[in-house]
Amino acid sequence: MINFKLQISENEDYDPHYNLILDFRICNLNFGPEEIIKYVEFVRNNPKIRAERFTVFLTDKPNEVVLATLFKIRKGNLPLTTEVFTTLEA
């Protein structure tokens, strides 16, 4: 995740204030809690990426809910408004 964020942040059209919809439904996530924690610290320590914005997670599996909720909790005082939306089955 960190390498991807670094790569897109180098684009001249990158705006750290853009809002995100992360759709985790119908996918296989290849990261776990450790990567979420590292990513939050990465964002916290990189002003070029850290900005006020909305982030929404769409989930349909229990592990996706856990990872998205972990992000929401660990972000602490970062200027991100984060919500997790899931199916009843998750």
Contacts in CASP RR format, 6 or more apart in sequence:
PFRMAT RR
TARGET T0000
AUTHOR 0000-0000-0000
METHOD contacts of the structure
MODEL  1
MINFKLQISENEDYDPHYNLILDFRICNLNFGPEEIIKYVEFVRNNPKIR
AERFTVFLTDKPNEVVLATLFKIRKGNLPLTTEVFTTLEA
1 31 0 8 1.000
1 35 0 8 1.000
1 39 0 8 1.000
2 38 0 8 1.000
2 39 0 8 1.000
2 42 0 8 1.000
5 39 0 8 1.000
5 42 0 8 1.000
5 43 0 8 1.000
5 49 0 8 1.000
8 14 0 8 1.000
9 16 0 8 1.000
9 48 0 8 1.000
9 49 0 8 1.000
16 48 0 8 1.000
16 49 0 8 1.000
16 50 0 8 1.000
16 51 0 8 1.000
16 53 0 8 1.000
17 51 0 8 1.000
17 52 0 8 1.000
17 53 0 8 1.000
18 53 0 8 1.000
19 53 0 8 1.000
19 54 0 8 1.000
19 55 0 8 1.000
19 56 0 8 1.000
20 53 0 8 1.000
20 54 0 8 1.000
20 55 0 8 1.000
20 56 0 8 1.000
21 56 0 8 1.000
21 58 0 8 1.000
22 55 0 8 1.000
22 56 0 8 1.000
22 57 0 8 1.000
22 58 0 8 1.000
22 68 0 8 1.000
23 58 0 8 1.000
24 57 0 8 1.000
24 58 0 8 1.000
24 59 0 8 1.000
24 60 0 8 1.000
24 61 0 8 1.000
24 64 0 8 1.000
24 67 0 8 1.000
24 68 0 8 1.000
25 58 0 8 1.000
25 59 0 8 1.000
25 60 0 8 1.000
25 64 0 8 1.000
25 87 0 8 1.000
26 60 0 8 1.000
29 63 0 8 1.000
29 64 0 8 1.000
29 67 0 8 1.000
31 67 0 8 1.000
32 67 0 8 1.000
33 66 0 8 1.000
33 67 0 8 1.000
33 70 0 8 1.000
36 67 0 8 1.000
36 70 0 8 1.000
36 71 0 8 1.000
36 74 0 8 1.000
37 70 0 8 1.000
37 74 0 8 1.000
39 71 0 8 1.000
40 71 0 8 1.000
40 74 0 8 1.000
40 75 0 8 1.000
40 78 0 8 1.000
42 49 0 8 1.000
43 49 0 8 1.000
43 50 0 8 1.000
43 75 0 8 1.000
43 78 0 8 1.000
44 50 0 8 1.000
44 78 0 8 1.000
50 78 0 8 1.000
50 79 0 8 1.000
51 79 0 8 1.000
52 79 0 8 1.000
52 80 0 8 1.000
53 79 0 8 1.000
53 80 0 8 1.000
53 81 0 8 1.000
54 80 0 8 1.000
54 81 0 8 1.000
54 82 0 8 1.000
54 83 0 8 1.000
55 80 0 8 1.000
55 81 0 8 1.000
55 82 0 8 1.000
55 83 0 8 1.000
56 82 0 8 1.000
56 83 0 8 1.000
56 84 0 8 1.000
56 85 0 8 1.000
57 64 0 8 1.000
57 68 0 8 1.000
57 71 0 8 1.000
57 82 0 8 1.000
57 83 0 8 1.000
57 84 0 8 1.000
57 85 0 8 1.000
58 85 0 8 1.000
58 86 0 8 1.000
59 65 0 8 1.000
59 68 0 8 1.000
59 84 0 8 1.000
59 85 0 8 1.000
59 86 0 8 1.000
59 87 0 8 1.000
59 90 0 8 1.000
60 86 0 8 1.000
60 87 0 8 1.000
60 89 0 8 1.000
60 90 0 8 1.000
61 90 0 8 1.000
62 90 0 8 1.000
64 86 0 8 1.000
64 90 0 8 1.000
65 84 0 8 1.000
65 86 0 8 1.000
65 90 0 8 1.000
68 84 0 8 1.000
69 84 0 8 1.000
71 82 0 8 1.000
72 82 0 8 1.000
72 83 0 8 1.000
72 84 0 8 1.000
75 82 0 8 1.000
END
